[in-house]
Amino acid sequence: MTEPIQFYADEHIGRSIVVGLRRRGVDVLTVSEAGMRSASDLEHLKFAFDQKRVIITQDDDFLRLHAQGVTHRGIVYASHHKTVGEIIRGVMLIYHIGSERAARRHGPAGRKDRVRPGARR
């Protein structure tokens, strides 16, 4: 079975967001817990990639790094204009949809299913 998405919250993500996600069963690792407080954005991306985690951030520098082609497992950018509840709902949507898509891509014994959108099984 495919594992659910795991997240890595950078220092711009408030504790209330992390707690809210964890209460909903989401695996979230914080920068502090990882011992990465003084790391650069590139180091955060590498760490998250190596740990197979998607970064959650409110730092638009990560969007620039993505545009420059830096490798990552995913970046969830949460606007500063969103409430804690809106951010949690958005991450939960990504969590559920991402996990479902990953599960659909892998059939029995981990083989790739080639199902086209709208195709019948």
Residue frames as qw, qx, qy, qz and C-alpha x, y, z in Angstrom:
[[0.000, 0.888, 0.460, 0.000, 0.00, 0.00, 0.00],
 [0.374, 0.566, -0.024, 0.734, 1.22, 3.49, -0.82],
 [0.383, -0.382, -0.474, 0.695, 2.24, 5.63, 2.12],
 [0.050, 0.930, 0.364, -0.013, 0.40, 8.91, 2.73],
 [0.367, 0.721, -0.118, 0.575, 2.15, 12.19, 2.04],
 [0.617, -0.523, -0.289, 0.512, 4.52, 13.31, 4.79],
 [0.166, 0.923, 0.096, 0.333, 5.16, 17.00, 5.32],
 [0.599, -0.141, -0.222, 0.756, 8.05, 19.17, 6.51],
 [0.064, -0.944, -0.314, -0.078, 6.94, 22.52, 7.98],
 [0.509, 0.363, -0.183, 0.759, 9.46, 25.31, 7.69],
 [0.285, -0.259, -0.499, 0.776, 9.92, 28.00, 10.32],
 [0.194, -0.072, -0.155, -0.966, 7.29, 30.23, 8.69],
 [0.564, -0.339, -0.637, -0.403, 4.51, 27.77, 9.51],
 [0.373, -0.514, 0.362, -0.683, 2.90, 28.40, 12.89],
 [0.065, -0.136, 0.940, -0.307, 2.64, 25.82, 15.61],
 [0.573, 0.242, 0.454, -0.638, -1.16, 25.95, 15.48],
 [0.688, 0.449, -0.359, -0.444, -1.07, 24.72, 11.87],
 [0.312, 0.338, -0.884, 0.077, 1.27, 21.85, 12.76],
 [0.263, 0.009, 0.803, -0.534, -0.89, 20.87, 15.74],
 [0.657, 0.337, 0.160, -0.655, -4.07, 21.07, 13.65],
 [0.634, 0.420, -0.577, -0.299, -2.60, 18.81, 10.97],
 [0.155, 0.242, -0.923, 0.255, -1.31, 16.31, 13.51],
 [0.462, 0.099, 0.603, -0.643, -4.74, 16.15, 15.17],
 [0.759, 0.413, -0.033, -0.502, -6.04, 15.07, 11.78],
 [0.926, -0.060, 0.362, 0.090, -3.48, 12.27, 11.53],
 [0.614, 0.759, -0.145, 0.162, -0.96, 13.97, 9.23],
 [0.810, -0.257, 0.000, 0.527, 2.76, 13.27, 9.65],
 [0.212, 0.929, -0.039, 0.301, 4.39, 16.71, 9.97],
 [0.744, -0.229, -0.149, 0.610, 8.02, 17.26, 10.92],
 [0.008, -0.997, -0.060, 0.047, 9.06, 20.78, 11.94],
 [0.471, 0.714, -0.349, 0.382, 12.36, 22.52, 11.30],
 [0.343, -0.673, 0.501, -0.423, 13.04, 22.58, 15.05],
 [0.912, -0.174, 0.328, -0.176, 12.35, 18.86, 15.45],
 [0.886, 0.415, -0.009, 0.207, 14.69, 18.12, 12.54],
 [0.609, -0.552, 0.123, 0.556, 17.47, 20.28, 14.00],
 [0.516, 0.377, 0.413, 0.648, 17.47, 22.46, 10.86],
 [0.079, -0.884, -0.339, 0.312, 16.76, 25.93, 12.33],
 [0.140, -0.761, 0.264, 0.576, 19.78, 27.68, 10.80],
 [0.565, 0.116, 0.695, 0.430, 19.64, 25.87, 7.45],
 [0.130, 0.289, -0.332, -0.888, 19.31, 27.65, 4.11],
 [0.731, 0.312, 0.122, -0.594, 16.26, 27.21, 1.89],
 [0.620, 0.441, -0.615, -0.208, 18.30, 24.92, -0.38],
 [0.078, 0.243, -0.909, 0.330, 19.31, 22.81, 2.62],
 [0.545, 0.123, 0.531, -0.637, 15.65, 22.56, 3.65],
 [0.758, 0.398, -0.203, -0.476, 14.68, 21.37, 0.16],
 [0.456, 0.399, -0.795, 0.021, 17.46, 18.77, 0.15],
 [0.178, -0.135, 0.832, -0.508, 16.54, 17.56, 3.63],
 [0.670, 0.236, 0.316, -0.629, 12.85, 17.28, 2.71],
 [0.695, 0.442, -0.459, -0.334, 13.74, 15.48, -0.53],
 [0.280, 0.337, -0.878, 0.191, 16.00, 13.00, 1.30],
 [0.245, 0.032, 0.781, -0.574, 13.28, 12.41, 3.91],
 [0.045, -0.331, -0.837, -0.434, 10.58, 12.02, 1.21],
 [0.047, -0.639, -0.570, 0.515, 8.62, 14.97, 2.58],
 [0.197, 0.703, 0.395, 0.557, 6.69, 17.82, 0.98],
 [0.263, -0.074, -0.312, 0.910, 7.55, 21.27, 2.33],
 [0.097, -0.844, -0.516, -0.108, 4.81, 23.50, 3.76],
 [0.429, -0.156, -0.088, 0.885, 5.87, 27.14, 3.78],
 [0.132, 0.917, 0.347, -0.145, 4.78, 30.74, 3.68],
 [0.310, -0.643, 0.360, 0.600, 8.18, 31.78, 2.29],
 [0.698, 0.678, 0.102, -0.209, 7.92, 32.67, -1.40],
 [0.025, -0.702, 0.675, 0.226, 11.67, 32.08, -1.83],
 [0.537, -0.040, 0.843, 0.023, 10.75, 28.40, -2.22],
 [0.633, 0.665, 0.356, -0.173, 8.60, 29.32, -5.24],
 [0.260, 0.862, -0.383, -0.206, 11.61, 31.00, -6.83],
 [0.305, -0.442, 0.838, 0.098, 13.76, 27.92, -6.18],
 [0.657, 0.322, 0.676, -0.088, 11.09, 25.78, -7.82],
 [0.519, 0.829, 0.066, -0.198, 11.04, 28.13, -10.84],
 [0.053, 0.777, -0.607, -0.159, 14.83, 27.76, -11.07],
 [0.807, 0.244, -0.507, -0.180, 14.43, 24.00, -11.36],
 [0.109, -0.441, 0.791, -0.410, 15.67, 22.95, -7.92],
 [0.525, -0.113, -0.825, -0.178, 14.66, 19.35, -7.23],
 [0.319, -0.179, 0.572, -0.734, 12.05, 18.74, -4.52],
 [0.002, 0.234, 0.972, 0.006, 9.23, 16.36, -3.59],
 [0.110, -0.726, -0.589, -0.336, 6.67, 19.12, -3.47],
 [0.151, 0.000, -0.296, 0.943, 6.10, 22.60, -2.08],
 [0.147, -0.744, -0.645, -0.093, 2.85, 23.67, -0.45],
 [0.193, 0.170, -0.110, 0.960, 2.82, 27.46, -0.38],
 [0.194, -0.712, -0.660, 0.140, 0.36, 29.00, 2.06],
 [0.139, 0.656, 0.118, 0.733, -0.38, 32.67, 1.54],
 [0.190, -0.033, -0.535, 0.822, -0.01, 35.01, 4.52],
 [0.390, -0.115, -0.071, -0.911, -3.55, 36.16, 3.78],
 [0.671, -0.203, -0.653, -0.288, -5.04, 32.77, 4.68],
 [0.603, -0.578, 0.291, -0.466, -6.33, 31.87, 8.13],
 [0.249, -0.366, 0.887, -0.135, -5.02, 28.91, 10.10],
 [0.679, 0.240, 0.614, -0.322, -8.21, 27.01, 9.29],
 [0.665, 0.687, -0.087, -0.280, -7.93, 27.76, 5.56],
 [0.184, 0.651, -0.735, -0.049, -4.31, 26.58, 5.51],
 [0.419, -0.161, 0.867, -0.216, -5.16, 23.37, 7.35],
 [0.735, 0.436, 0.401, -0.331, -8.09, 22.67, 5.00],
 [0.531, 0.743, -0.338, -0.228, -5.87, 23.28, 1.97],
 [0.003, 0.517, -0.855, 0.045, -3.13, 20.97, 3.22],
 [0.573, 0.042, 0.759, -0.307, -5.71, 18.31, 4.09],
 [0.734, 0.581, 0.084, -0.341, -7.09, 18.49, 0.56],
 [0.385, 0.682, -0.616, -0.084, -3.58, 17.96, -0.83],
 [0.293, -0.342, 0.860, -0.241, -3.00, 15.18, 1.68],
 [0.691, 0.225, 0.605, -0.326, -6.16, 13.29, 0.70],
 [0.702, 0.666, -0.044, -0.248, -5.98, 13.85, -3.05],
 [0.215, 0.706, -0.674, -0.032, -2.25, 13.19, -3.22],
 [0.388, -0.250, 0.864, -0.201, -2.53, 9.97, -1.25],
 [0.747, 0.380, 0.449, -0.310, -5.48, 8.79, -3.37],
 [0.587, 0.733, -0.277, -0.204, -3.66, 9.54, -6.63],
 [0.009, 0.580, -0.814, 0.044, -0.56, 7.72, -5.43],
 [0.569, -0.022, 0.777, -0.269, -2.68, 4.73, -4.43],
 [0.750, 0.548, 0.214, -0.300, -4.38, 4.66, -7.86],
 [0.378, 0.749, -0.517, -0.170, -1.01, 4.75, -9.66],
 [0.038, 0.389, -0.914, 0.111, 0.11, 1.56, -7.95],
 [0.831, -0.100, -0.290, -0.464, -1.87, -1.58, -8.45],
 [0.937, -0.332, 0.099, -0.029, -1.23, -5.00, -6.91],
 [0.862, -0.114, 0.113, 0.480, 2.42, -5.79, -6.17],
 [0.275, -0.685, 0.110, 0.666, 3.36, -2.16, -6.80],
 [0.439, 0.244, 0.590, 0.632, 2.97, -2.29, -10.59],
 [0.108, 0.276, -0.031, -0.955, 1.98, 0.90, -12.34],
 [0.410, 0.577, 0.700, -0.092, -1.63, 0.99, -13.51],
 [0.141, -0.030, 0.392, 0.909, -2.14, 2.82, -16.75],
 [0.104, 0.683, 0.715, -0.102, -5.61, 4.23, -16.19],
 [0.154, 0.286, 0.237, 0.916, -6.52, 7.26, -18.26],
 [0.232, 0.201, 0.408, -0.860, -8.86, 9.86, -16.85],
 [0.648, 0.251, -0.022, -0.719, -12.40, 8.78, -17.66],
 [0.460, 0.233, -0.828, -0.221, -11.30, 5.23, -18.55],
 [0.847, -0.312, 0.026, -0.429, -13.36, 2.35, -17.19],
 [0.152, -0.487, 0.851, -0.126, -11.76, -0.40, -15.21]]
